[in-house]
Each structure stands twice: as structure tokens, then as C-alpha cells.
């Protein structure tokens, strides 16, 4: 079979643990036999990030801005436990995703992969719910402080002009912990525009929710900027398509989403989007069935799975045991990147291959061949067989070959 040729490389960011193992298997079985793959490779494995003092993450993000398309494997964000597990670490390095999101200033759109044989836990959900997560600032760029005695904390801003603003945070009578977070108007506007543009492209309603009744200035800025962008640039287009923009408080939004039929894009701040995307994924079936694409204001895209590195399965793998790790979200990261690369480079055959890869993966599941995490989620009466990861990928490869 003649391989599909690529003209421009895409950025490939390798990762950690079990997802790193699957990464290599997906390339070997599902991509390299069919595509003359061209990538600019960056190893974002934890130990290599440590060796480069995390410069490799910055380099990968900048390469993504230059080449326009990236595909990323899941990576470890170290905590105290990981510092003990990896004694070579010289620092508790920050989240690679957080670093990349900050450099690209993009919005992460996360949506479940839906199957007829797996019904959502929320039975009235009929269509996928896409989470649009702001990908800059808030808790992910916050600074923390722990103090051991009574005192007063102040928040001080000194402008370039020399003006100074001071706000008393709190006076405490003993030990306390503190956190300061920020966002920028530029990033919030980029977030809003990305959400409105994505909603128009998908022809779906856009919901946005914060807690501006409590964080009147901070969350109030998000609400105000979204309203300004909608009124100035998108309202007429929304009305022409018959779709709506809807704002409500986040607690009300949660209740409305649960009662809805789905089918909307739900825009959320950074932390809210992190949490709710996992909730949506679990309710639709599995976090391993959740796709994620980071979209920058200039159209740059980075595709990845929404889940982590599957540590438990990795240690089984190290013992020589077969694992039934679900690779679907990682497969869809690759297919999404290939489709986007083909679109940008005018290579319809590359884009078509990305679509064929997705179709072959879904057909395999619908035929009842699936990793064991999905067996208990299938509808009663659906006949399915649990297989290990390699067997699942081989079954997809067989269907890909039949497609020619």
C-alpha cells in the first residue's frame, strides 16, 4: 500500500507511563503503515523535562505556534508523592499543559466520544456536551504562601507609571494559607472569541457560567467581556444561524445541564472546566473516551487526550502483565491532528485518513471488541468481548486495511 505523503510536520509531544507505551503502539500499528509521518519530536516525559529544566516544554509550545498543529501524549505533573517516586527530580515542575496553554493562550474544547451501545448516566442526554475550558491563569498560574503567626496580608499592584493600588486581604490570628491568582483582559477576550467562533463553526448553542455574585470584580470581568464580545461581533451571526448565547451562574448552569438534552458548548473558567470536563466524561462513559483540542486565537491547534498517564496499568506493564488500557482518546488526538494538518496543507487524503482512523475505531467498538473498562458500561443485551490494548489496536488496524 502506498503511504500518504505529508508536506509539513506536526509537533509530536511524547509523554509518560502507560500512555507513552500506547503512544508508540498507536504509531506503529495505526499510523506508520499508512502515512509517511513527519513530526518534530519533543520528549515531554517527566525525567527529560527535569533534565532540560522544563525548557523542552517551552520549546514544544513555541514549535506548535510555528507549525500550527501538535499532538500531545499525557504527562505527569509531579506532586510530593511523585517527588518521592522519582528521586532524580530537582524541582516540582509545573503542569506541561498549563505551560503550553499559557504560551498558546488558547481554549481547550473537550467532548465525549459517543457510542450507541453506551448510554450516558444522565438518561435525558441525547447529544454530546462540549466543555470549552479557558486555558490561562486562575489557579493554574496562582502563587501560594503559608504563614505561621498572626498578621495581615495585603494585595499590592504597582503600575509602570508608578501608581499603586493596595487591598487588604485578611487579618488572621494565627497560621494561615494564602493564594493569589490573576487573569488578563487580553486572554479573557481571546477565550470569548474562541468560544463564539467555535459555536458558530459547530452551529451549537453556547453557555457561559461563572460566580460573579461572589467574585464581583474577578468573575464579573469574565461576564462583562463575554457580553461585550457577543454584542459587538457575534450576535447577528448567532441569530442568523438560530443558535443562542446564554449566561447564568455556575451552580444554576450545573442544574440546567443535568436537566438538558445536551448538544451545547459549555464555556467555563480554567478550574471549573477542568472539573466539569471530567464529570461530563464520566457521565458519558469514561474519561478515556474524552477528546481535547486546544485552540489558539490564530487557529493553532494542539490535540490530546483528556485523561492522565494511567499509572496503575503502567506498573502492571512493567511486571510483564497485559493491560486493557483504553487508547480511544489518544487515537482521536492523532486523528484530529492529522485531519487538521491535511486541512491546512491542502492534503484531502491525509484528512480522509484521519476520518477513516476514527471510523475504524468506532466500528471496532460497535462490533463488540473493546477494552475492559467499557464492558460494564455497555447497554444490557449488547454482546461484547474484553480485550487487551494491543488486541484492540490490532482489530482497528485490520479494519483500516480493509478500508484500503
N, C-alpha and C positions, 0 to 999 in steps of 0.2 A: 504494500500500500504506500503510495506516495504521500510524504508528510506535508502538512500545511506549513507554508513558509511565513515567518514573521519578519517585519522590516525594522521595527523599533522594539527594543527590550522593555520589559516591565520590571519594576523593582520587586525583588523577592526577599522577604524578611523571614528568615528561619527562626525557630523558637525553642521551646523546652519540653522535656519529659515525653509523655506518650504522644502528644500532638506532633512533636518533632519526628517520632517514629512513623506516624501516619502520613506526615508530610512527604517523607521520602517514598513511601509506598504508593501514595496517590500519583506522584510524579512518574514513578517507574511503571505503574500499571495502566494509568488512565490518560496520561498526557504525552509522555515522550514517545510512545509507539505511534502517535497520530500527529504530533506537532513538532516542528523543528524549533523547539523552545529557546527563546532568547530572553535572558534575565540579567539584571545587575544585582548580584547576590550580596546580602548583608546578614551576618550571623548575629541575631539578637538573643542567642542563648545567654543565660544569666552569667556564666563564667566568662564568656567573651565580652559581655558588657562590662564586667568587672575589670578585665584586662585592659580595656580601652578607656576606662573611667567614664563609661557610658557615651563616649564620643560616637560610637558606631550607631547609636540610636539617632543622634542628631544628623549624622551623615545619611542615614537611610531616609529620614524625613525630607532632607534637602534634595536627595535624589528623586524622591516622589514628586516634589514640586517641579523638578526639571523634566522628568519623563511623563508625568501626568497620570500614571496608573501604577498601583502597587498591590501586592497580595501579601498578607502577613499571617504567620503562624502564631498560635497562642504562646504567651511568655509569662515567666514568673515575676511577680512584684514582691520582693523579699520583705518579710516581717521578722520579728525576733526569732520565731521558730525556724525560719529559713536561714537566718544568720548562724544558728547552731548546726543546721543540717549541712550548710556549705561554709565551713570554717575558712575557706580561701577568700571569702568576701571581705573587702576592705571598707565597704560602706553599704548602708541600707538603701540601695539605689531606687530612684523613683520609678513609678509606673511607666514603661515604654509607651503605652497607649496614651497616657497623659502628655508625655513629651511630644509625641507625634501630633496629637490633636492640637496642642498649643502652637506648634510651628505651622501647621496647615490652616489653623483657625477654621476648621470645618465643623460640620454637623454630622453626627452618626445616626443613620437610619437603620433601625433593626426591625426585621419582620420574620414571622414564623414560616417554615416550610410546611404547607398544609397537605394532608393526605385524606382521601375519602374514608379510609379504614380506621383513622384515628380521629375521634370527635373531641372537641375541646371540653374541658371540665365544666366550663360555663356553657350550658347546653343551648342558650339562645344565640351564642356567637356563630354566625354563618360565614363571615368573611374575615381574612387576616386583619390584625390591628398592627400598624406600623408605629414604632416608637421613634420619634425624632429627638435625639439627645444632644443638647448643647455640649460641645466638646472642649470648652475652655473655662478655666477659672473655678470659682466657688471653692468647695472643699479640696479639690484636686490641686489647687495652687495655694492653699492656705498655709499659714505658719502657726506653729503651736508653741505654747510656753507653759511650764509648770512652776509655780511659786510655793514657797514653804512657810510664809508668815503673813500677818495682816498687812494690808496696804491697799493702794488704789491703782487701777490700770487706766491708762488714757490712750486714745487713738489720735495720732497726730499726722496731719498731712502738710508737707511743705512744698509749695509750688515752685516752679522755675523762676517765677517773678519775685520770690521771696515771701509771698503771703503765706500765712499759717492758719490752719484750722485745727482746733482741739475739741475732742469729745470725750467726756468721762464715760468709761465703760462700766465699771463697778468698783465699789469699795468692799473688801472682804475682811472677815475677822480671823482668817486662818488660811491653811493651804488651799490652793485653787489651781484650776487648769484654765487656759485661755486659748482662743483661736481667732485669728483674723483672716478674712477671706475677701476677695475682690473680683470684679469683672470690669470690662471696659465697654464703653458705648459702641466702639467700632466692632467688637466681637459680637455683641448682642444684636446689632443691626445685621451683621453678616449671617448670624443664626436665623434671624427673622426672614431675611431674603431667601436663604436656602430653603427654609420650610415652605414659604409661599410658592417658590419656583417648583419644588418637588411636588407639592399638592396639585399645581396646575398640570405638571407632566403626567402625574398618575390619575388626574381627574377625580380626586378624592377630597372629602371634607377635611379641614384642618382644625384641630382643637389645640388650645394652649392653656396651660394652668400653672399658677404659682400660688403663693400665700401672701398676697400683697396687703391683706388686712393685718398681718403681724409684722412682716418686714416691709413697712410702708415705703421706705426710700429704696431699699435694695430691690425687692421684688416688684415694687411699683415702677421702677425704671424699665424692667423687662416688659411689663404690661403696656406702659406708655409707648415704648419703641415699637412693639408689635403693632399697636393700633395706628401709629404714625405711618409705618411702612405699608400696612394694608390699605389705609385710606389714600395714600399718595400714589401707590404703584400697582396695586393688585385687585382692588375692589371690583373694578369694571370687568376684569378678566374672569374673576370668580363668578360674578353674576351671569356673564355670558355663558359659562360652562354649566351653570346651575349647581355649583358647589358653594359651601359656606365656610366662613371663618368664625370660630366660636371660642370665647374666653370664659372661663369660670375658675373658681378656687379649686385647688388640687384635691381637697377632700370631697368636694361635690363632684369633681371630674371622675374620681375613682368610683363613686357610686353610679354615676351615669354610664361609665364604660362597662361595668358589670351588668347593667340592665340593657345595654345596647345589643345590636346585631353585629357589631364590628364594622370593618370596612373603612375606618377613618385613619388619619395620621394624627398621632397624639404627640405634640411638642412639649418637651419638658426640660427644665434646667438639668445641669450636669448630674448631680447626685440622684435627683428624682428619676431621671431617665435610666440611670444605672440600675436602680432598684426595680422600677416598673418593667423594664425590658426583660429582666429575669422572671418576674411574675407572669408576664404575658407568655413567655416561652414555656414555662412550666404548665400554665393553664392550657396551652395549645398542644402540649405533649411532652416536650423535652427541650432543655437548653441546647442540646446537641443538634436541634432542628431549627436553630435561630440564626439567621443571616445578619450580617452587619456591613454597611458600607459608609465610610467617612467621606463626605462630600465637601470640598473646599469651595469658597466663593468663586474661584476661577475655573471650576469644573474638574479640578484634580480629584481623583478617587482612590481610596485605599480600601481593599476588600479583606475581610477577616471573619472568623467565626466569633460568636458572642461568648463562648464558654472558655474555661481555663485549660490548664495543661493536663488534666486527668491524672493526678499524682498516684492515686491508688492503683490504677491499671499499669502505670509505668513500673512500679515496684514488682508487680506480678510479671511483667515483661522481663525485668532484669533477672528473675528467677527461672526464666525459660518457659513460663506459662503462656498459653494462648489467651488473648483478651478479646472481648467483644465490645470494643470501643466504637461508638457511633461516629463515622467520619463525614456525615452529610453536610454539616455546616462548613467544614473545611473544603469539601469538594465544591460547594457553591461559592466559596470565596475564590477559588481558582477559576471556576466557570465565569463568574462575574467579571473578574479581571481580564480574562481572555476576550469576553464579549466587548468590554469597553475598549481594549486595545485594538480589536478589529474595527470597531466603530470609528475610532479616532484616525486610524491609519488607512481607512477605506479598504479593509480586507473582509468582505462579507463571509468568506469561507471560514475565517477564524471565529467570527461572531457566531456563525451557524454551528461550529463545533462546540462552543460554549453552551449553546442551547441543547445540542444533542447529548452532551455530558449530563446536563440536568435531567433531561427526559429519560435517559438510560438509568439514572439513579432512582428516579421516581418509579419507573416501570419495575425495577428490581424489588422495591418495597411493596408495590401493589401486587406483585406476583407472590408475595408472602415470604420473601427472603429478606431477613432483617437482623440487625444486631439485637442482642437480648434485652437491651433497655426498652425497646419498643413493644416487646411481646405482650406485656400486661396492659399496654395502652390501647391495643387493637380492639375494635368493636367485637362483641360476642358473635361467634359464628364465623369470624374471619380466620381462615386457616393460614397459619404462619409457622415458619421454622427459624429458630435462633441459630445464627452462625457467628463465627469469629470475624474479626475485622478483615483479615486477609481473604477469607472466603467471600465476604460481602463485596470487596473490591474486585475480586476475580469475576463475580457474577455480573457486576456492572460492566467490566471490560468486555465480557462476552457479548453483551447487548450492544455495546459501542461498535464492536467489529461487525455485527450483523447489520448495523445501520450503514456500513460502508464508509 
